[in-house]
């Protein structure tokens, strides 16, 4: 285990990949400790590493840290060897049946690039949503035509409220030159117009969202705009990718 504070959450366990993290998260929640996973497995896969797609932190609220660490020490000592980790039998079956992803399994996952102008809000949220909700079938990354160099704090706050941890960074689309994608999704009109030709038009679609960063008003009004955009992204993007799966 390794201590690591991230935002308002504290890491209590460093898991070897998403599935290992899901099992530990399920264990903690079965004992009454809410937990969430960082998205290191998604946020640092720009080179499409193989194996377990990197490490993932199991996060809890600071108030639950002591209890979580005590439970994890007990788990590691074998006290919970026969414990049912998840109340839902179907979920248990799924977790037990899946081992760490093999290289062939990882290569079967489709890759999607979300492209925006600054890569600070909409494309970052789309990336985070896909890696959170469709991580077993898709690997999502994001980039900008003219990257701002930062991820908008309201975007991160909206994701955190939704229980989606994201470690994104604003980066240029040129970083992905030479890499192949199953799908490129532009989420703003400017990126649609300036989308580099090398990305390939046959695998490119546009799903536009209004820029929440352009909203003026109070802090709460601005935050509300980001919540609305995230809600629209969650309602739209996973459905688009599932439809693409059916067509491909």
Buried (B, 14 or more C-beta within 10 A) or exposed (E): EEEEEEEEBBBBBBBEBBBBBBBBBBBBBBBEBEBBBBBBBBBBBBEBEBEBBBBBBBBBBEEBBEBBBEBBEEBEEEEBEEEEBBEEEEEBEBBEEBEEBEEEEBEEBBBBBBBBBBBBBBBBBBBBBBBBBBBEEBBBBBBBBBBBEEBBEBBBBBBBEBEBBBBBBBBBBEEBEEEEBBBBBBBBEBBBEBBBEEBEEEBBEBBBBEBBBEBEEEEEEBBBBBBBBBEBBBEBBBEBBEEBBEEE
